Amino acid sequence: MTKIGIIRHGTTEWNKLGRAQGNSNIPLDQDGRVQAMRLGARIKDENWDVIYTSPLARALETAQIIQDSAALPELHMDNRLKEIGGGKIEGTTHTERIEAWGENWASLDLGMEPTAAVIERGVAFFEDIAVKHPRESVLVVSHGSFIRHLLIELLPEFDGQIQLLNTSLSIFTIDPVWKAEFINCVLHLEEKN
């Protein structure tokens, strides 16, 4: 049985402005760094064997902060963990998309990565993790839309309308079926210092 902890990266300026990030290489903002430090402190006494991350700056920095805070031994980047490619919508807000392409912008071909391609690369990544890390605990840092699409695919009971929060932690086991322990937990952000 492989234990997986999936983490959405910390906040960025574009998150706060409501801009689609996609594969744009946006860094964490200061709040995102603090969120990552709090999550690292939360899990430092847990037994995690390895951490994998998207190579995009906001995820990589989140993973590095967590690795340092929790003293994790190994960090690996994997391109399959990148956010969904946003095509022409990257950098735009919802209002700007409506102004540019109309109310039905989401149904247009604006160069966005197809959902099937996202699911294919995500499922392949997790299948590889289950083979490479049997009976280990693996942290994965990625992106909100990518994670949501994978959870919809792998957990039929998952409500795809849930907004995954920045630095939320979701824990699963693969044996070989996916089972959720919890989803979208941000207790580390709610604690009072």
N, CA, C and O of each residue as an XYZ file, in Angstrom:
772
protein
N       0.846     -1.189      0.000
C       0.000      0.000      0.000
C       0.884      1.242      0.000
O       1.785      1.368      0.829
N       0.626      2.151     -0.925
C       1.340      3.419     -1.000
C       0.444      4.512     -0.438
O      -0.741      4.588     -0.760
N       1.024      5.355      0.404
C       0.300      6.495      0.960
C       0.721      7.737      0.181
O       1.911      7.992     -0.006
N      -0.261      8.500     -0.265
C      -0.008      9.705     -1.053
C      -0.576     10.914     -0.325
O      -1.727     10.898      0.111
N       0.227     11.955     -0.194
C      -0.239     13.244      0.302
C      -0.149     14.250     -0.828
O       0.950     14.588     -1.267
N      -1.284     14.734     -1.307
C      -1.300     15.687     -2.424
C      -1.504     17.097     -1.863
O      -2.424     17.349     -1.085
N      -0.631     17.999     -2.277
C      -0.635     19.373     -1.788
C      -0.794     20.331     -2.960
O      -0.107     20.203     -3.973
N      -1.707     21.296     -2.818
C      -1.767     22.392     -3.779
C      -0.749     23.434     -3.334
O      -0.596     23.680     -2.137
N      -0.061     24.039     -4.275
C       0.957     25.045     -3.962
C       0.378     26.218     -3.157
O      -0.838     26.389     -3.084
N       1.257     27.013     -2.561
C       0.849     28.203     -1.819
C       0.350     29.307     -2.743
O       0.425     29.192     -3.966
N      -0.155     30.369     -2.147
C      -0.761     31.450     -2.933
C       0.280     32.247     -3.730
O       1.458     32.327     -3.381
N      -0.222     32.820     -4.802
C       0.563     33.712     -5.660
C      -0.229     35.001     -5.837
O      -1.413     35.069     -5.509
N       0.435     36.003     -6.352
C      -0.267     37.258     -6.663
C      -1.396     37.003     -7.654
O      -2.482     37.566     -7.518
N      -1.143     36.154     -8.654
C      -2.178     35.876     -9.652
C      -3.373     35.145     -9.043
O      -4.505     35.365     -9.474
N      -3.145     34.276     -8.047
C      -4.276     33.657     -7.349
C      -5.178     34.738     -6.797
O      -6.396     34.694     -6.969
N      -4.579     35.703     -6.138
C      -5.355     36.756     -5.481
C      -6.055     37.672     -6.470
O      -7.098     38.244     -6.154
N      -5.492     37.817     -7.664
C      -6.106     38.648     -8.695
C      -7.107     37.869     -9.540
O      -7.798     38.450    -10.377
N      -7.189     36.553     -9.327
C      -8.104     35.728    -10.115
C      -7.624     35.488    -11.532
O      -8.438     35.262    -12.427
N      -6.316     35.533    -11.754
C      -5.763     35.309    -13.090
C      -5.452     33.826    -13.290
O      -4.896     33.175    -12.406
N      -5.812     33.306    -14.450
C      -5.505     31.912    -14.800
C      -3.993     31.779    -14.942
O      -3.369     32.528    -15.694
N      -3.401     30.821    -14.218
C      -1.950     30.679    -14.237
C      -1.470     29.649    -15.245
O      -0.475     29.877    -15.933
N      -2.161     28.519    -15.342
C      -1.736     27.488    -16.275
C      -0.261     27.174    -16.117
O       0.218     26.962    -15.003
N       0.456     27.145    -17.224
C       1.883     26.847    -17.194
C       2.756     28.092    -17.093
O       3.976     28.002    -17.228
N       2.148     29.250    -16.857
C       2.942     30.457    -16.600
C       3.736     30.227    -15.320
O       3.223     29.653    -14.359
N       4.969     30.670    -15.310
C       5.874     30.358    -14.201
C       5.816     31.459    -13.143
O       6.741     32.262    -13.025
N       4.741     31.491    -12.386
C       4.471     32.521    -11.393
C       5.024     32.085    -10.035
O       4.781     30.955     -9.611
N       5.771     32.969     -9.338
C       6.313     32.600     -8.021
C       5.265     32.718     -6.922
O       4.214     33.332     -7.108
N       5.567     32.126     -5.787
C       4.748     32.320     -4.594
C       4.827     33.774     -4.162
O       5.820     34.452     -4.428
N       3.781     34.255     -3.495
C       3.890     35.534     -2.809
C       4.279     35.245     -1.358
O       4.435     34.084     -0.981
N       4.435     36.290     -0.543
C       4.880     36.076      0.830
C       3.889     35.221      1.619
O       4.302     34.380      2.418
N       2.584     35.426      1.405
C       1.583     34.599      2.087
C       1.750     33.129      1.712
O       1.614     32.253      2.567
N       2.044     32.850      0.443
C       2.249     31.477     -0.006
C       3.438     30.824      0.675
O       3.402     29.637      0.999
N       4.489     31.600      0.891
C       5.664     31.068      1.596
C       5.327     30.734      3.045
O       5.745     29.698      3.562
N       4.573     31.609      3.696
C       4.164     31.355      5.084
C       3.269     30.117      5.152
O       3.417     29.293      6.054
N       2.341     29.984      4.198
C       1.470     28.800      4.161
C       2.299     27.528      4.054
O       2.042     26.552      4.760
N       3.295     27.539      3.168
C       4.145     26.356      2.981
C       4.934     26.042      4.255
O       5.079     24.875      4.621
N       5.443     27.074      4.932
C       6.173     26.852      6.192
C       5.251     26.244      7.252
O       5.657     25.357      8.002
N       4.025     26.722      7.305
C       3.076     26.174      8.286
C       2.749     24.719      7.984
O       2.639     23.902      8.898
N       2.594     24.391      6.701
C       2.325     22.997      6.349
C       3.532     22.125      6.675
O       3.373     21.017      7.188
N       4.734     22.611      6.384
C       5.941     21.858      6.722
C       6.036     21.597      8.218
O       6.400     20.500      8.641
N       5.706     22.611      9.018
C       5.729     22.437     10.478
C       4.681     21.426     10.913
O       4.901     20.654     11.846
N       3.542     21.433     10.233
C       2.458     20.493     10.576
C       2.888     19.052     10.371
O       2.567     18.190     11.189
N       3.609     18.778      9.291
C       3.913     17.383      8.938
C       5.312     16.942      9.365
O       5.698     15.808      9.081
N       6.080     17.791     10.034
C       7.485     17.466     10.318
C       7.667     16.220     11.162
O       8.712     15.576     11.076
N       6.693     15.862     11.969
C       6.825     14.664     12.802
C       6.161     13.437     12.178
O       6.072     12.385     12.811
N       5.703     13.574     10.954
C       5.105     12.444     10.239
C       6.192     11.746      9.426
O       7.260     12.313      9.193
N       5.924     10.539      9.004
C       6.916      9.755      8.263
C       6.655      9.826      6.760
O       5.924      9.002      6.211
N       7.257     10.814      6.100
C       7.175     10.942      4.651
C       8.530     10.569      4.075
O       9.563     11.036      4.555
N       8.529      9.725      3.042
C       9.768      9.206      2.488
C      10.355     10.051      1.378
O      11.575     10.108      1.225
N       9.510     10.711      0.599
C       9.975     11.420     -0.591
C       8.923     12.465     -0.969
O       7.751     12.342     -0.613
N       9.366     13.498     -1.700
C       8.437     14.515     -2.184
C       8.664     14.724     -3.683
O       9.800     14.863     -4.136
N       7.585     14.743     -4.431
C       7.607     15.024     -5.868
C       6.893     16.344     -6.092
O       5.960     16.691     -5.366
N       7.344     17.086     -7.113
C       6.729     18.381     -7.381
C       6.701     18.695     -8.866
O       7.524     18.220     -9.648
N       5.728     19.508     -9.220
C       5.726     20.169    -10.520
C       6.958     21.076    -10.558
O       7.354     21.615     -9.525
N       7.570     21.253    -11.740
C       8.726     22.140    -11.826
C       8.364     23.626    -11.893
O       9.251     24.478    -11.846
N       7.076     23.945    -12.000
C       6.689     25.358    -12.057
C       7.027     26.034    -10.732
O       6.871     25.429     -9.670
N       7.485     27.272    -10.786
C       8.068     27.977     -9.640
C       7.200     27.926     -8.389
O       7.716     27.696     -7.295
N       5.890     28.138     -8.528
C       5.029     28.205     -7.338
C       4.935     26.863     -6.628
O       4.850     26.820     -5.401
N       4.950     25.771     -7.377
C       4.914     24.436     -6.770
C       6.291     24.045     -6.254
O       6.414     23.518     -5.148
N       7.331     24.302     -7.050
C       8.686     23.937     -6.651
C       9.079     24.656     -5.357
O       9.639     24.035     -4.453
N       8.795     25.948     -5.261
C       9.138     26.679     -4.041
C       8.348     26.148     -2.846
O       8.894     26.016     -1.751
N       7.070     25.845     -3.053
C       6.262     25.243     -1.980
C       6.915     23.945     -1.516
O       7.068     23.720     -0.315
N       7.299     23.093     -2.460
C       7.913     21.805     -2.124
C       9.239     21.995     -1.390
O       9.520     21.285     -0.425
N      10.051     22.948     -1.842
C      11.346     23.180     -1.196
C      11.172     23.676      0.246
O      11.906     23.260      1.143
N      10.204     24.560      0.458
C       9.952     25.054      1.815
C       9.476     23.914      2.713
O       9.923     23.784      3.852
N       8.564     23.089      2.189
C       8.073     21.944      2.966
C       9.208     20.972      3.236
O       9.338     20.464      4.350
N      10.031     20.708      2.231
C      11.162     19.797      2.409
C      12.083     20.300      3.519
O      12.505     19.524      4.377
N      12.393     21.591      3.504
C      13.272     22.156      4.531
C      12.608     22.129      5.907
O      13.234     21.750      6.897
N      11.338     22.531      5.963
C      10.632     22.604      7.250
C      10.436     21.232      7.879
O      10.503     21.082      9.099
N      10.192     20.224      7.029
C       9.897     18.878      7.528
C      11.107     17.950      7.458
O      11.009     16.776      7.814
N      12.250     18.471      7.001
C      13.488     17.693      6.884
C      13.289     16.412      6.070
O      13.684     15.326      6.492
N      12.668     16.560      4.897
C      12.466     15.412      4.007
C      13.727     15.159      3.192
O      14.378     16.108      2.755
N      14.081     13.888      2.981
C      15.365     13.580      2.360
C      15.436     13.797      0.848
O      16.476     14.221      0.343
N      14.366     13.520      0.123
C      14.450     13.525     -1.340
C      13.387     14.426     -1.952
O      12.243     14.451     -1.499
N      13.785     15.181     -3.005
C      12.862     16.017     -3.769
C      13.086     15.742     -5.247
O      14.211     15.826     -5.740
N      12.004     15.411     -5.952
C      12.077     15.118     -7.382
C      11.069     15.977     -8.131
O       9.938     16.155     -7.678
N      11.482     16.513     -9.285
C      10.559     17.245    -10.152
C      10.037     16.302    -11.235
O      10.757     15.432    -11.723
N       8.772     16.496    -11.596
C       8.176     15.683    -12.652
C       7.246     16.574    -13.480
O       6.299     17.155    -12.952
N       7.524     16.675    -14.772
C       6.725     17.534    -15.660
C       5.264     17.127    -15.729
O       4.407     17.945    -16.062
N       4.968     15.861    -15.415
C       3.574     15.408    -15.478
C       2.715     16.068    -14.412
O       1.488     16.002    -14.485
N       3.341     16.709    -13.416
C       2.596     17.356    -12.328
C       2.289     18.824    -12.608
O       1.712     19.505    -11.760
N       2.669     19.323    -13.797
C       2.383     20.720    -14.131
C       0.880     20.983    -14.161
O       0.069     20.070    -14.312
N       0.538     22.260    -14.014
C      -0.855     22.676    -14.125
C      -1.344     22.450    -15.549
O      -0.549     22.310    -16.478
N      -2.644     22.416    -15.703
C      -3.260     22.304    -17.021
C      -2.815     23.491    -17.865
O      -2.895     24.639    -17.427
N      -2.350     23.209    -19.070
C      -1.955     24.291    -19.974
C      -3.172     25.137    -20.329
O      -4.182     24.621    -20.807
N      -3.063     26.441    -20.090
C      -4.204     27.336    -20.268
C      -4.319     27.998    -21.619
O      -5.306     28.683    -21.887
N      -3.333     27.811    -22.480
C      -3.404     28.438    -23.799
C      -3.570     29.943    -23.706
O      -2.867     30.605    -22.944
N      -4.499     30.484    -24.481
C      -4.700     31.934    -24.559
C      -5.276     32.544    -23.290
O      -5.211     33.761    -23.113
N      -5.844     31.722    -22.397
C      -6.469     32.314    -21.207
C      -5.459     32.606    -20.097
O      -5.790     33.295    -19.132
N      -4.236     32.092    -20.221
C      -3.255     32.321    -19.158
C      -3.018     33.816    -18.973
O      -2.815     34.554    -19.937
N      -3.049     34.242    -17.723
C      -2.844     35.643    -17.393
C      -4.106     36.481    -17.375
O      -4.061     37.662    -17.031
N      -5.246     35.880    -17.746
C      -6.498     36.642    -17.804
C      -7.403     36.311    -16.619
O      -7.313     35.239    -16.019
N      -8.269     37.260    -16.305
C      -9.307     37.040    -15.304
C     -10.569     36.553    -16.007
O     -10.671     36.611    -17.232
N     -11.522     36.075    -15.222
C     -12.799     35.625    -15.793
C     -13.470     36.762    -16.574
O     -13.973     36.552    -17.678
N     -13.471     37.952    -15.999
C     -14.085     39.116    -16.669
C     -13.390     39.407    -17.985
O     -14.052     39.681    -18.986
N     -12.069     39.354    -18.000
C     -11.320     39.605    -19.243
C     -11.613     38.540    -20.299
O     -11.646     38.841    -21.492
N     -11.823     37.300    -19.865
C     -12.154     36.243    -20.831
C     -13.520     36.486    -21.453
O     -13.700     36.292    -22.655
N     -14.469     36.903    -20.653
C     -15.808     37.202    -21.187
C     -15.730     38.372    -22.162
O     -16.347     38.339    -23.226
N     -14.969     39.407    -21.798
C     -14.820     40.567    -22.686
C     -14.165     40.177    -24.006
O     -14.559     40.671    -25.062
N     -13.171     39.298    -23.955
C     -12.425     38.914    -25.156
C     -13.156     37.898    -26.021
O     -13.126     37.994    -27.248
N     -13.822     36.911    -25.384
C     -14.355     35.791    -26.163
C     -15.834     35.496    -25.911
O     -16.392     34.580    -26.516
N     -16.472     36.261    -25.027
C     -17.894     36.064    -24.760
C     -18.157     35.097    -23.613
O     -17.243     34.472    -23.076
N     -19.427     34.995    -23.255
C     -19.851     34.162    -22.112
C     -19.477     32.688    -22.276
O     -19.236     32.001    -21.283
N     -19.426     32.200    -23.504
C     -19.133     30.788    -23.764
C     -17.657     30.538    -24.076
O     -17.324     29.604    -24.806
N     -16.773     31.375    -23.522
C     -15.345     31.261    -23.822
C     -14.801     29.861    -23.537
O     -13.916     29.387    -24.250
N     -15.324     29.191    -22.498
C     -14.796     27.879    -22.110
C     -15.057     26.810    -23.168
O     -14.382     25.781    -23.183
N     -16.025     27.039    -24.049
C     -16.333     26.049    -25.079
C     -15.532     26.292    -26.368
O     -15.628     25.508    -27.313
N     -14.750     27.366    -26.407
C     -13.964     27.695    -27.594
C     -12.601     27.003    -27.560
O     -12.114     26.608    -26.500
N     -12.000     26.864    -28.736
C     -10.656     26.317    -28.821
C      -9.670     27.464    -28.623
O      -9.320     28.170    -29.569
N      -9.232     27.636    -27.389
C      -8.294     28.709    -27.046
C      -6.920     28.150    -26.693
O      -6.115     28.808    -26.034
N      -6.671     26.930    -27.142
C      -5.364     26.327    -26.937
C      -5.168     25.688    -25.573
O      -4.038     25.390    -25.185
N      -6.256     25.476    -24.843
C      -6.148     24.846    -23.522
C      -5.862     23.351    -23.672
O      -6.300     22.715    -24.631
N      -5.126     22.809    -22.717
C      -4.803     21.382    -22.731
C      -6.082     20.564    -22.542
O      -6.857     20.847    -21.629
N      -6.317     19.571    -23.374
C      -7.526     18.747    -23.234
C      -7.544     17.971    -21.911
O      -6.512     17.484    -21.451
N      -8.723     17.866    -21.315
C      -8.886     17.152    -20.051
C      -8.348     15.726    -20.138
O      -7.713     15.245    -19.200
N      -8.597     15.051    -21.251
C      -8.131     13.661    -21.400
C      -6.614     13.578    -21.302
O      -6.087     12.620    -20.736
N      -5.904     14.564    -21.844
C      -4.441     14.565    -21.783
C      -3.958     14.788    -20.350
O      -2.974     14.186    -19.920
N      -4.651     15.653    -19.617
C      -4.308     15.920    -18.218
C      -4.471     14.643    -17.401
O      -3.582     14.266    -16.636
N      -5.603     13.988    -17.568
C      -5.880     12.758    -16.820
C      -4.873     11.672    -17.188
O      -4.397     10.948    -16.314
N      -4.549     11.555    -18.468
C      -3.602     10.522    -18.907
C      -2.238     10.703    -18.243
O      -1.671      9.738    -17.731
N      -1.706     11.926    -18.246
C      -0.379     12.135    -17.640
C      -0.437     12.001    -16.121
O       0.508     11.507    -15.505
N      -1.538     12.437    -15.516
C      -1.670     12.332    -14.069
C      -1.787     10.894    -13.594
O      -1.128     10.498    -12.632
N      -2.620     10.116    -14.261
C      -2.785      8.708    -13.897
C      -1.464      7.959    -14.104
O      -1.085      7.129    -13.278
N      -0.765      8.253    -15.204
C       0.528      7.599    -15.451
C       1.515      7.920    -14.331
O       2.254      7.042    -13.887
N       1.531      9.173    -13.871
C       2.425      9.550    -12.772
C       2.111      8.720    -11.531
O       3.016      8.131    -10.940
N       0.848      8.667    -11.129
C       0.499      7.970     -9.895
C       0.683      6.459    -10.020
O       1.016      5.800     -9.035
N       0.476      5.905    -11.199
C       0.771      4.483    -11.398
C       2.266      4.220    -11.202
O       2.655      3.229    -10.584
N       3.097      5.122    -11.736
C       4.540      4.983    -11.555
C       4.927      5.088    -10.080
O       5.775      4.333     -9.605
N       4.309      6.016     -9.360
C       4.611      6.199     -7.939
C       4.265      4.935     -7.149
O       5.031      4.512     -6.283
N       3.120      4.340     -7.445
C       2.709      3.122     -6.735
C       3.709      1.987     -6.961
O       3.939      1.176     -6.063
N       4.304      1.924     -8.157
C       5.297      0.887     -8.460
C       6.650      1.215     -7.819
O       7.293      0.337     -7.245
N       7.079      2.474     -7.917
C       8.391      2.875     -7.400
C       8.446      2.943     -5.875
O       9.504      2.751     -5.277
N       7.307      3.216     -5.256
C       7.286      3.455     -3.811
C       6.248      2.588     -3.082
O       5.413      3.117     -2.350
N       6.292      1.269     -3.275
C       5.332      0.432     -2.545
C       5.602      0.525     -1.041
O       6.751      0.530     -0.600
N       4.531      0.596     -0.276
C       4.631      0.649      1.188
C       5.403      1.870      1.681
O       5.966      1.842      2.775
N       5.435      2.948      0.881
C       6.079      4.191      1.295
C       5.048      5.312      1.331
O       3.930      5.170      0.836
N       5.452      6.428      1.930
C       4.600      7.612      2.015
C       5.206      8.711      1.154
O       6.351      9.113      1.357
N       4.422      9.195      0.187
C       4.919     10.101     -0.843
C       4.107     11.391     -0.838
O       2.880     11.360     -0.935
N       4.796     12.527     -0.723
C       4.142     13.828     -0.867
C       4.253     14.280     -2.311
O       5.271     14.057     -2.965
N       3.193     14.922     -2.808
C       3.144     15.408     -4.183
C       2.647     16.847     -4.149
O       1.566     17.112     -3.623
N       3.419     17.782     -4.703
C       3.015     19.185     -4.763
C       2.675     19.523     -6.208
O       3.494     19.359     -7.112
N       1.449     19.998     -6.404
C       0.998     20.298     -7.755
C       0.059     21.507     -7.733
O       0.244     22.431     -6.941
N      -0.937     21.492     -8.601
C      -1.759     22.666     -8.890
C      -3.241     22.332     -8.797
O      -3.648     21.190     -9.015
N      -4.038     23.334     -8.472
C      -5.459     23.141     -8.191
C      -6.256     22.437     -9.266
O      -6.927     21.446     -8.978
N      -6.205     22.920    -10.496
C      -7.012     22.295    -11.553
C      -6.519     20.897    -11.887
O      -7.316     19.990    -12.124
N      -5.200     20.727    -11.905
C      -4.634     19.397    -12.155
C      -5.117     18.409    -11.094
O      -5.591     17.321    -11.421
N      -4.995     18.794     -9.824
C      -5.398     17.898     -8.738
C      -6.889     17.595     -8.816
O      -7.299     16.443     -8.668
N      -7.699     18.621     -9.047
C      -9.157     18.427     -9.103
C      -9.534     17.438    -10.208
O     -10.356     16.551     -9.983
N      -8.948     17.579    -11.391
C      -9.249     16.650    -12.489
C      -8.867     15.213    -12.138
O      -9.592     14.273    -12.464
N      -7.719     15.050    -11.469
C      -7.292     13.696    -11.085
C      -8.213     13.098    -10.039
O      -8.538     11.912    -10.104
N      -8.639     13.905     -9.074
C      -9.533     13.389     -8.030
C     -10.883     12.994     -8.615
O     -11.470     11.992     -8.206
N     -11.371     13.767     -9.559
C     -12.632     13.406    -10.227
C     -12.484     12.044    -10.916
O     -13.391     11.213    -10.870
N     -11.338     11.831    -11.548
C     -11.089     10.583    -12.275
C     -10.895      9.395    -11.336
O     -11.420      8.311    -11.592
N     -10.147      9.593    -10.254
C      -9.727      8.476     -9.408
C     -10.642      8.202     -8.223
O     -10.609      7.110     -7.656
N     -11.460      9.185     -7.842
C     -12.373      9.030     -6.704
C     -13.795      9.376     -7.139
O     -14.163     10.551     -7.134
N     -14.590      8.401     -7.509
C     -15.942      8.688     -7.993
C     -16.782      9.498     -7.011
O     -17.688     10.223     -7.422
N     -16.486      9.381     -5.710
C     -17.263     10.104     -4.704
C     -16.831     11.564     -4.539
O     -17.487     12.320     -3.822
N     -15.732     11.974     -5.193
C     -15.227     13.332     -5.039
C     -16.142     14.345     -5.710
O     -16.536     14.169     -6.863
N     -16.479     15.403     -4.983
C     -17.297     16.494     -5.517
C     -16.380     17.443     -6.289
O     -15.627     18.210     -5.690
N     -16.447     17.386     -7.598
C     -15.586     18.189     -8.458
C     -15.811     19.682     -8.364
O     -15.042     20.455     -8.936
N     -16.842     20.107     -7.661
C     -17.100     21.539     -7.490
C     -16.308     22.129     -6.323
O     -16.269     23.348     -6.156
N     -15.683     21.282     -5.523
C     -14.904     21.756     -4.378
C     -13.710     22.579     -4.866
O     -12.976     22.159     -5.760
N     -13.530     23.759     -4.262
C     -12.363     24.590     -4.542
C     -11.219     24.123     -3.652
O     -11.284     24.281     -2.433
N     -10.180     23.553     -4.237
C      -9.027     23.117     -3.452
C      -8.236     24.348     -3.015
O      -7.854     25.172     -3.845
N      -7.995     24.467     -1.727
C      -7.368     25.648     -1.158
C      -5.850     25.581     -1.273
O      -5.269     24.498     -1.343
N      -5.219     26.741     -1.290
C      -3.764     26.786     -1.361
C      -3.149     26.133     -0.129
O      -3.566     26.387      1.001
N      -2.178     25.311     -0.361
C      -1.475     24.431      0.592
C      -2.399     23.439      1.282
O      -2.070     22.927      2.352
N      -3.552     23.161      0.681
C      -4.397     22.105      1.242
C      -3.692     20.766      1.075
O      -2.973     20.533      0.104
N      -3.922     19.894      2.052
C      -3.353     18.552      2.050
C      -4.487     17.555      1.940
O      -5.464     17.617      2.686
N      -4.344     16.631      0.997
C      -5.304     15.541      0.823
C      -4.515     14.235      0.908
O      -3.488     14.082      0.248
N      -4.994     13.306      1.713
C      -4.273     12.046      1.941
C      -5.066     10.879      1.358
O      -6.276     10.769      1.555
N      -4.351     10.005      0.629
C      -4.941      8.846     -0.028
C      -4.055      7.630      0.174
O      -2.866      7.751      0.469
N      -4.645      6.469      0.012
C      -3.872      5.239     -0.091
C      -4.219      4.588     -1.427
O      -5.341      4.699     -1.921
N      -3.228      3.908     -1.996
C      -3.425      3.159     -3.237
C      -3.131      1.710     -2.910
O      -2.008      1.363     -2.546
N      -4.170      0.842     -3.044
C      -3.972     -0.551     -2.610
C      -4.900     -1.533     -3.320
O      -5.586     -2.238     -2.579
N      -5.025     -1.687     -4.588
C      -4.604     -0.809     -5.667
C      -5.639      0.298     -5.928
O      -5.388      1.207     -6.718
N      -6.794      0.219     -5.268
C      -7.844      1.226     -5.451
C      -7.522      2.447     -4.591
O      -6.970      2.312     -3.499
N      -7.866      3.630     -5.078
C      -7.670      4.858     -4.318
C      -8.724      4.970     -3.227
O      -9.915      4.775     -3.470
N      -8.264      5.289     -2.023
C      -9.174      5.564     -0.902
C      -8.705      6.841     -0.234
O      -7.518      7.008      0.043
N      -9.652      7.752      0.028
C      -9.310      9.031      0.650
C      -9.406      8.944      2.165
O     -10.399      8.455      2.705
N      -8.381      9.417      2.841
C      -8.460      9.610      4.290
C      -9.106     10.955      4.576
O     -10.014     11.057      5.401
N      -8.626     11.999      3.878
C      -9.264     13.317      3.932
C      -8.841     14.123      2.708
O      -7.829     13.829      2.071
N      -9.632     15.142      2.395
C      -9.405     15.965      1.209
C      -9.476     17.434      1.603
O     -10.357     17.845      2.358
N      -8.523     18.231      1.075
C      -8.590     19.687      1.168
C      -8.448     20.205      2.597
O      -9.137     21.149      2.983
N      -7.573     19.604      3.374
C      -7.399     19.986      4.781
C      -6.394     21.139      4.906
O      -5.291     21.076      4.363
N      -6.789     22.177      5.621
C      -5.903     23.326      5.855
C      -5.828     23.666      7.350
O      -5.784     24.840      7.719
N      -5.812     22.650      8.195
C      -5.706     22.886      9.638
C      -4.485     23.731      9.987
O      -4.532     24.526     10.926
N      -3.409     23.570      9.252
C      -2.182     24.330      9.513
C      -2.377     25.829      9.327
O      -1.633     26.621      9.905
N      -3.365     26.230      8.531
C      -3.644     27.651      8.331
C      -4.599     28.207      9.368
O      -4.701     29.421      9.539
N      -5.298     27.319     10.059
C      -6.293     27.748     11.041
C      -5.717     27.861     12.442
O      -6.322     28.480     13.317
N      -4.548     27.265     12.658
C      -3.968     27.283     14.004
C      -3.536     28.684     14.377
O      -3.024     29.439     13.550
N      -3.751     29.015     15.628
C      -3.342     30.308     16.166
C      -1.923     30.202     16.703
O      -1.584     29.229     17.377
N      -1.098     31.190     16.409
C       0.279     31.178     16.934
C       0.377     32.003     18.182
O       1.455     32.112     18.767
